[in-house]
Amino acid sequence: AFLRKVYSILSVQVLLTTVTSAIFLYSTGVQAFVHERPALLLLSGFGSLAVIVALTLYRHQHPVNLYLLFGFTLLEALTVAITVSFYDVSIVLQAFILTTAVFLGLTAYTLQSKRDFSKFGAGLFTCLWILIFSGFLRLFFYSETIELVFAAAGALLFCGFIIYDTHLLMHKLSPEEYILAAINLYLDIINLFLHLLRLLEAFNKK
C-alpha cells in the first residue's frame, strides 16, 4: 500500500510535468511569452524552493501537505516546461525516452536487488555538493567540453540517487513518509532528465 501510494503520487507529478512541458514545447504563443520574460524561470525556480521547504516542515499535516505538494509540483512543472521550451523538440523527446527507460530499469534493478544501497548516501550527497559548486564555476568558465562532462556527471549522479531513494523507500522510510519518498524520486527524475537534456544538446553541438 505504501509503495502504491508513493508511485501513484509520482505518476501524477510526472504526468503534470509532461503535459505542462508539451504545452510549452508545442505552443509558439506560450514560447514567445516566456522567452520575452526570463524572470519567469527564476520566479518558478525560487517559488518551488520556498514551497519544498514548507512541504518538508508540514509533510505530516493533512490536508496542508497535499496542497503544498500540488503547489510544488506545479511550480516545478513550470520550471521544467520553461527550460525545455529553449530546446529542440527532438532533443527533448530523446531525453524524455532515455529518462523513462533509465528510471524504469534502475527501479526494477533496485526492487529485486539484495544489496544495501543506503551506505552510498554520504558519497552521493558529497558528489551533489561538488556538482552544485561546479555549477557556479561553470558560469565563469564555460566551454562545450566542460558542459559535456558536467551533464554526464550529473546524469550519473542522479542515476545513483534513483537507486538510493528507491532503496530508502523499500527498506528505511516509514509509511507516513509517503510525500517525502515521492518528492525524492520526482526530483531524481527531473534532475536526470535535465542533465540528459544538456548532455544530448552538448553532443548535438559537437
C-alpha positions in Angstrom: 0.0 0.0 0.0 2.9 2.4 0.8 4.7 1.7 -2.5 1.4 2.0 -4.4 0.7 5.4 -2.7 4.2 6.7 -3.5 4.2 5.6 -7.1 0.6 6.9 -7.6 1.7 10.4 -6.4 4.9 10.2 -8.5 2.9 9.2 -11.6 0.6 12.2 -11.2 3.6 14.5 -10.7 5.4 13.2 -13.8 2.1 13.4 -15.9 1.5 17.0 -14.8 5.1 17.9 -15.7 5.0 16.1 -19.0 1.7 17.8 -20.1 2.9 21.3 -19.0 6.2 20.7 -20.9 4.3 19.6 -24.0 2.2 22.8 -24.0 5.3 25.0 -23.7 7.2 22.9 -26.3 4.5 22.9 -29.0 2.7 26.3 -28.5 4.6 29.1 -30.2 2.5 31.7 -28.4 3.4 30.3 -24.9 7.1 30.1 -26.0 7.1 33.7 -27.2 5.5 34.8 -23.9 8.1 33.0 -21.6 11.1 33.8 -23.8 10.3 37.5 -23.5 10.1 37.2 -19.7 13.3 35.4 -18.5 12.4 36.3 -14.9 9.6 33.7 -15.0 12.2 30.9 -14.8 13.7 32.5 -11.7 10.3 33.0 -10.1 9.2 29.5 -10.7 12.6 28.1 -9.6 12.7 30.1 -6.3 9.0 29.5 -5.8 9.4 25.7 -5.9 12.4 26.0 -3.4 10.3 28.0 -1.0 7.3 25.6 -1.2 9.6 22.5 -0.8 10.9 24.0 2.5 7.3 24.5 3.7 6.4 21.0 2.5 9.3 19.4 4.4 8.0 21.2 7.6 4.3 20.3 7.1 4.6 17.0 5.3 2.7 15.1 8.1 -0.1 17.7 8.4 -3.1 16.6 6.2 -4.5 18.2 4.0 -1.9 21.1 4.1 0.7 18.6 2.9 -1.3 17.7 -0.2 -1.9 21.4 -1.1 1.8 22.2 -0.8 2.7 19.0 -2.8 0.4 20.2 -5.6 1.8 23.7 -5.5 5.4 22.4 -5.5 4.7 20.0 -8.4 3.0 22.8 -10.4 5.9 25.2 -9.9 8.5 22.5 -10.7 6.5 21.6 -13.8 6.6 25.2 -14.9 10.3 25.4 -14.3 10.9 22.3 -16.4 8.5 23.5 -19.1 10.1 26.9 -19.4 13.6 25.2 -19.6 12.5 22.7 -22.3 11.0 25.5 -24.4 14.5 26.6 -25.2 15.5 23.2 -26.7 14.7 21.5 -30.0 11.7 19.2 -29.8 13.7 16.1 -31.0 16.3 16.5 -28.2 13.6 16.9 -25.5 11.8 13.7 -26.8 15.1 11.8 -26.8 15.8 13.0 -23.2 12.3 12.0 -22.1 12.5 8.5 -23.6 16.0 8.0 -22.1 14.9 9.2 -18.7 11.8 6.9 -18.7 13.9 3.9 -19.7 16.7 4.6 -17.2 14.2 5.2 -14.3 12.2 2.0 -15.0 15.4 0.0 -15.5 17.1 1.2 -12.3 13.8 0.8 -10.3 13.4 -2.8 -11.5 17.1 -3.5 -10.6 16.8 -1.9 -7.1 13.5 -3.6 -6.3 14.9 -7.1 -6.9 18.4 -6.4 -5.6 19.5 -7.8 -2.1 22.3 -5.2 -1.7 22.2 -2.4 0.9 22.4 0.8 -1.1 21.8 3.1 2.0 25.6 3.2 2.7 26.2 5.1 -0.5 24.2 8.1 0.8 27.1 10.1 2.2 29.1 9.7 -1.1 26.1 10.7 -3.2 25.4 13.9 -1.2 29.1 14.8 -1.3 29.1 14.5 -5.1 25.9 16.5 -5.2 27.6 19.4 -3.4 30.6 19.2 -5.7 28.2 19.3 -8.7 26.4 22.4 -7.2 29.7 24.1 -6.6 30.9 23.2 -10.2 27.7 24.6 -11.5 28.6 28.0 -10.1 32.1 27.8 -11.6 30.5 26.9 -15.0 29.0 30.4 -15.1 32.5 31.9 -15.3 34.4 29.2 -17.2 32.1 28.0 -19.9 33.2 25.6 -22.7 31.4 22.9 -24.6 33.7 20.2 -23.2 33.0 21.3 -19.6 29.3 21.4 -20.3 29.5 17.8 -21.7 31.4 16.5 -18.6 29.2 18.3 -16.2 26.0 17.0 -17.8 27.3 13.4 -17.9 28.5 13.6 -14.3 25.0 15.0 -13.2 23.2 12.3 -15.1 25.3 9.5 -13.5 24.8 11.1 -10.1 21.1 11.1 -10.3 21.1 7.5 -11.6 22.8 6.8 -8.2 20.1 8.8 -6.4 17.3 6.9 -8.1 18.8 3.6 -6.8 19.4 5.1 -3.3 16.0 6.7 -2.9 14.2 3.6 -4.2 16.1 1.5 -1.6 15.2 4.0 1.2 11.5 3.8 0.1 11.6 0.0 0.3 13.7 -0.5 3.5 14.1 2.7 5.5 11.2 5.1 5.3 8.0 4.6 7.4 4.6 4.6 5.7 3.8 8.2 6.8 6.8 9.5 4.8 5.0 8.9 1.5 5.3 12.5 0.5 9.0 12.7 1.2 9.5 9.4 -0.8 7.5 10.8 -3.8 9.4 14.1 -3.8 12.8 12.4 -3.6 12.1 10.2 -6.6 10.3 13.1 -8.5 13.4 15.4 -8.1 15.7 12.5 -9.1 13.7 12.0 -12.3 13.6 15.8 -13.1 17.3 16.2 -12.5 18.2 13.2 -14.5 16.0 14.5 -17.4 17.6 18.0 -17.3 21.1 16.6 -17.2 20.4 14.2 -20.1 18.9 17.2 -22.0 22.1 19.1 -21.6 24.2 16.1 -22.5 22.2 15.5 -25.7 22.4 19.2 -26.6 26.2 19.2 -26.0 26.6 16.1 -28.2 24.5 17.8 -30.8 26.8 20.8 -30.9 30.0 18.6 -31.3 
